[in-house]
Amino acid sequence: MPHAPIVAPLRAYTANVETLGPVIVAVGGRDPSAALHAARVFARLSPAGVLALSVLEPLPIHAFGEEPRLPPPSFDAEREAALEARLEALVREASGEPGAWRMEVQLGDPAHVIADVAARERSPLIIMGIGRHSVVDRLLQRETVIRTIRLARSPVLAVSGAIASPPQRVVVGTDFSAESALAAQAALSLMGDEGS
């Protein structure tokens, strides 16, 4: 007996272009160039442009002897200023023009901060670079990209190499769920005009 297809109500991925926030590019790790180049390619997805986001992780508190040793109060401010300067230099180089992208530095757990900022900004896409991780990182669930994918409501594009242009072909794996349909819609939105 043939089965009738199950049709779940889907919210349109880009239902209202005017309400879309910026594409978010997470700038972190040793070499964020792949993510920054991808952000330049996919900036067209939103009229709000690109938000380059760096996250400053809090330092662990170590106890030596009887009392925990805390860094001086100015230490976090100095780390934040250094990260802001690095972010500004990377964005200037990637975007090609000063002031073209918004920039933000926040303190916290990277995956949670990225997901929270994407929700706050109504971002159509989060772009992140893929770094090398050890088996221990995977076992301890310290991979920021995977953790962000689990937390974020926006699609996440993880890149490992330079992207010069939008993809011309997209392969979509599906389990025919509503979430798979939304993922396919998000993937198709990344394609260039010549794509199929």
C-alpha positions in Angstrom: 0.0 0.0 0.0 1.6 3.3 -1.0 2.3 5.8 1.8 1.1 9.4 1.5 4.0 11.9 2.0 4.2 13.6 5.3 4.2 17.3 4.9 5.3 19.3 7.9 4.6 23.1 8.0 7.9 24.9 7.3 8.8 28.4 8.2 10.4 30.0 5.2 14.2 30.2 5.6 14.2 33.8 4.2 10.6 34.7 4.9 11.2 38.5 5.3 14.4 39.8 3.9 14.0 43.1 5.7 14.1 41.4 9.1 17.2 39.4 8.4 20.3 40.3 10.4 23.9 40.1 9.3 25.8 37.0 8.2 28.0 36.2 11.3 31.5 35.1 10.8 33.2 33.7 13.9 36.8 34.9 13.9 38.9 32.7 16.2 41.6 30.1 16.2 45.0 30.2 14.6 44.0 30.9 11.0 40.5 32.4 10.5 41.2 33.3 6.9 39.0 30.6 5.4 36.0 31.8 7.4 36.7 35.4 6.5 37.0 34.7 2.8 33.7 32.8 2.9 32.0 35.7 4.7 33.1 38.0 1.8 31.5 35.6 -0.7 28.3 35.1 1.2 27.8 38.7 2.5 25.1 39.0 -0.3 22.8 36.8 1.7 21.7 39.6 3.9 21.1 43.3 3.4 22.5 43.8 6.9 26.0 42.8 5.7 28.5 40.9 7.9 29.2 40.9 11.6 32.7 39.6 12.5 32.5 38.1 16.0 35.4 37.1 18.2 35.0 35.5 21.6 37.4 35.9 24.5 37.4 32.8 26.7 37.7 33.4 30.4 40.9 32.3 31.9 40.7 29.3 34.3 41.4 30.1 38.0 44.3 28.1 39.4 44.8 27.4 43.1 48.4 27.4 44.2 48.7 26.8 47.9 45.9 28.1 50.1 44.4 30.8 47.9 43.4 30.9 44.2 45.6 33.2 42.2 43.7 35.7 40.1 45.1 37.7 37.3 45.2 41.5 37.8 41.9 43.3 37.0 43.5 45.0 33.9 44.6 41.7 32.4 41.2 40.9 30.8 40.9 44.5 29.5 44.4 44.1 27.9 43.4 40.7 26.4 40.2 42.2 25.0 42.0 45.2 23.5 44.5 42.9 21.8 41.7 40.8 20.4 39.8 43.8 19.1 43.0 45.1 17.4 43.6 41.6 15.8 39.9 41.4 14.7 40.0 44.9 13.2 43.2 44.1 11.2 41.8 40.7 9.9 38.4 42.3 8.9 40.1 45.2 7.1 42.2 42.7 5.1 39.3 40.3 4.4 36.6 42.9 3.6 38.8 45.1 1.4 37.4 48.3 2.8 37.5 49.8 6.4 34.1 50.0 8.1 32.4 47.6 5.7 31.6 45.0 8.4 30.5 45.4 11.9 32.8 43.9 14.6 32.1 42.6 18.1 34.2 41.0 20.8 32.5 39.2 23.7 33.6 37.3 26.8 32.3 33.8 27.4 32.1 30.3 26.0 32.5 30.6 22.2 29.7 28.2 21.1 27.2 29.8 23.5 28.2 33.3 22.6 28.0 32.7 18.8 24.6 31.0 19.1 23.3 33.8 21.3 24.5 36.6 19.0 23.1 34.8 15.9 19.7 34.6 17.6 19.8 38.2 18.8 20.8 39.4 15.4 18.4 37.1 13.4 21.3 35.9 11.3 20.6 33.9 8.2 24.0 32.2 8.4 26.9 31.6 10.7 30.3 31.0 9.1 33.1 29.2 11.0 36.5 27.8 10.2 37.3 24.1 10.9 40.5 23.6 12.8 42.3 20.4 13.6 41.1 18.6 16.7 42.4 15.6 18.6 40.4 12.6 19.7 40.5 14.0 23.2 38.8 17.2 22.0 36.0 15.1 20.4 35.6 13.0 23.5 35.4 16.0 25.8 33.1 17.8 23.3 35.5 20.8 23.0 35.0 21.3 19.3 33.4 24.8 18.9 31.9 24.2 15.5 30.0 21.1 16.5 28.9 22.6 19.8 27.7 25.7 17.9 25.7 23.6 15.4 24.0 22.0 18.3 23.1 25.3 20.0 22.3 27.6 17.1 19.0 28.1 15.3 20.8 29.6 12.3 22.4 27.4 9.7 26.2 27.0 10.3 28.6 26.8 7.3 31.9 25.2 8.4 34.8 25.9 6.0 38.3 24.5 5.9 39.7 26.2 2.8 39.4 29.4 0.8 36.1 29.9 -1.0 36.4 32.2 -4.0 32.8 32.0 -5.3 29.4 30.6 -4.3 29.1 26.9 -4.9 27.7 25.8 -8.3 26.4 22.4 -7.0 24.9 21.4 -3.7 24.4 17.8 -2.6 21.7 17.5 0.1 21.3 14.4 2.3 17.8 14.2 3.8 15.7 12.1 6.2 12.6 14.0 4.8 12.0 15.8 8.1 11.1 19.5 8.4 14.6 20.2 9.7 16.1 18.5 6.6 14.0 20.6 4.4 15.1 23.8 6.1 18.8 22.6 5.8 18.3 22.0 2.1 16.7 25.5 1.7 19.7 27.0 3.6 22.1 25.1 1.4 20.4 26.2 -1.8 20.5 29.8 -0.7 24.3 29.6 -0.7 24.4 28.8 -4.4 25.4 31.3 -7.1 23.2 32.3 -9.9 24.7 29.7 -12.2 24.1 26.9 -9.7 22.1 23.7 -10.2 
